[in-house]
Amino acid sequence: MARLQADVLIIGGGATGAATAWDAALRGFDVVLVDRADLAEGTSGRFHGLLHSGGRYVVKDRVAAEECVAENAIVRRILPDAVEDTGGLFVTTPDDDPAYGDRFMEGCRAAGLPAEEIPVAEALRMEPRLNPGIQRAFTVPDGAIDVWKSVWSLAAGAAAHGARILTYHKVLDLHVGDGGVTGARVRNELTGEELDIEAGFTLNASGAWAAQIVHMAGIEGIGVIPGKGIMIAMNHRLVNTVVNRCTMPADGDILVPIRTVSAIGTTDIRAADPDEIPVTQQEVDQMLDGGERLVPGLRQARALRVWAGVRPLFQDDRSGPAAADTRDVSRGHAVVDHAERDGVRRLLTMSGGKLTTMRLMAQDLVDAMCRQLGDERPCRTEHERPPGHEDGRHMQIGDRLRRREATLRDEQLICECELIGRSRLEQTMQTRGTLNLDDVRRQLRLGMGPCQGGFCIYRATGILHGVERLDGEEASASLTSFLQERWKGVWPILYGDQLRQARLDDWIFQGLLDVEHLPEAAAVVPDEELSAS
Amino acid sequence: MTAHDHHDVLGTLMRDSLDHCVKCTICETFCPVSNVTPLFPGPKYVGPQAERFRVPADESPDDSLDYCSGCGICTQVCPQGVHIAEINTQARAKLRERTGFKLRDRIIARPDLTGRLGTPAAGLANRTLRSRPLRLVAERVLGIDHRAAVPSFAGRTFQAWAKGRTSPPAQRRVAYFHGCGANWYEPDSGQRTVELLEWLGCQVDVPRGQSCCGLPLQSNGMFGAARKYVRRMARALAPAARQGIDLVGTSTSCTLMLKREAREILGMDEDPDLRVVSDNMYDICEYLVMLHERGELRTDFRPLPLTVTYHAPCQQQGHGVGKPALDLMALVPGLRVIENDATCCGIAGTYGLKREKFDIAMDVGKGLFAQIGDARPDLAVCDSETCRWHIEQATGVKTVHPVEVLHRAAGLS
């Protein structure tokens, strides 16, 4: 079996894992990061894109709020190109108690969050689609963050400092010996090859899957309640400012303008298994109702896609009674020291947390490791920018349109909705060396626009076929697996315009290309597990 | 004042129509401009696609949008109801806010002003417009292509003619919306319209105070000024409309402007004068066909042994009333009408006047010019004045409004 040695093994390639790899690599540790799938394919890639100002937590969770206030500013500084400075609004809808606004402002003051109450008329001028019945409005420094760009930047930065980023490597077992964890056995999910990683320290950043990992070291009593949240992307920007409902956190109370869409989120439902998170019709309705409250007419607007993510909400048998509602579990994060708790050295788990505080989580995790190792090295992530963010400019919605303008006449446009040209697509395919078009999607937003791949995926498959020298069957498999993945997110919201789009796409793929009868390819049918319950 | 300040409900509806786009590409198949030049990426691209990348606070970065001629065919052919042309026109106006307005565009967008200035010295002005050396200077200095067709100043105004006469009383009253074209450039055609309407049994009022409807300003992105023109025009026409008098116009793009475009593109849906004007506005051929369908149109036309071609301009198609001019000309005995099926002549109002767009306009019109040339007609017929000037220049065939044909068939000329 192949072997690999490293100072630090990081399990999990989400925001926390990537930030931890960047942090540890900057401190001079030799890092290996493994993820069972692609970077940010789990919880990190399945959120709404909100860079929290902290406003959402000021009343309920002061610590989380203060962390957000600080980290929001840092993330804007270190990952400027992944952040759009949209600003945010908290609005009191006709269904909410205006008095909550006072508690909100009080919380903002206490957390050091620069919020300001503005006249309702001004809020309506800023966002003409807002519910005209809102009673109060407050501005906060919310932003929108492209999670894939963030995670890939952090991973690339870590790699530039020597880290090895192994995607599609699943942990099969943790090696335990000498009073602690000494590494892990992992399997390359694409080739089936197994690999032994010897690591001086193991950091568990696997989020909702963290309990499964520590079980491998014989550790019991830690549970992760997967708190399922669903989100719906609306076809275009109904708002250009993040809009939050000014009330205690509830379902469907945030509308985030992220890239070309606006995402309405989210629910919080206890799930049994982080890998089994079906979307139900009831949840979709709940989201749309919530959105309608913020922006009347949202139900008539075109919904593109729905997806679900799982929050890593920790419960530890040894620290108090379990909360009944997953919303009541703290959004703060904590490092679980398994030496202290379980007598297992050289293993730390990051529990809880949220994307906005990913950098702080990484710092806390690596600091704790340094303490246990007795090798204190200062954290540098607060000021260092990973590659791709050098000019310090925030991303803007019009960036792609501007870039496209320069190559308009010379370059073939492959994904029309998200304006992806052929050269960028080929380059990404070559760099990734992947056969999975979904990997390309996450990096470029391929197929994420209104037609959901209807017009670009057959083109992209042809290009992939050429770039990666696939045979027909492999290319067909890439095509159909992408279509299946897209279908999962489309069919629960099939109404109105998206239904018409799906019919047209269907005629293309079933009628013209007969994708269900390609050699060796899986059939494109709705995934049973997603059936509305 | 920015376009965003007028972010009204209807404007939002226009933008929201992008939700209906299923990428079918029918608009791009029909777009006369993107079919002849790679400079314009096409209506789907600059419309429902690019619009998702635009926000009010951010300047629109896609200069290529400026190559849209604004013909509006994309909106007409879209089977999903996307208001593509309206989205594009609004975005173009925003683009112009960033790039600034050229002196040229300020001039050509105000045909009333040039008319007012050129009319008293028509001889000199026309010699200037026909002088190749001076046109070359104008091309260099202003960017108006020296080859482009420009109208002549008539040297007198239609209004002056109308002022001195009274229409014989009749049961049916119509108010004639002549706009600036008939007033300063083609007063003869205005007179013939009045004569024809009278022959058809209408009492014709000519409301005073008409100048330009604001369409050229709107096409050139000067929305603020365009709104002023619309308001003024609507104020001039509203009293007649409020009395229940039908408004009839011969400039098909201008009637469309007051019917629909100013409300949808300039966001003037709430203007009470404009609303009543819109509701009572008819393109003249549309109006006469309506009378005919009711059995109220006099049809004792004399035979006219001529061959004519008919081109329905894009803006006329924007009315969504079919091709009423064909129905009317079919009433004329002996008249042989050849319908052109090419979509656009290329001029699109002021588009083809511009140095950087003249060649595109000629390429767009190629198909139409060839059809007209092949037909060897006595006359070419078209409802829109800028199209007529462009077609006549490109083909050498005298090009007239359908009213002209009916005027002859009525024995009035």
Interface residues (C-beta under 8 A of the other chain):
Chain A: P128 R129 N235 H236 R237 N240 T260 A301 R302 Q396 I397 G398 R400 L401 R402 R404 E405 L408 R409 L413 E416 C417 L419 G449 P450 C451 G454 F455 D497 R500 Q501 L504
Chain B: H7 T12 D16 L18 D19 H20 C21 V22 K23 C24 P38 L39 P41 K44 Y45 P48 Q49 A50 E51 R52 F53 R54 V55 P56 A57 D58 E59 S60 P61 D62 D63 S64 Q80
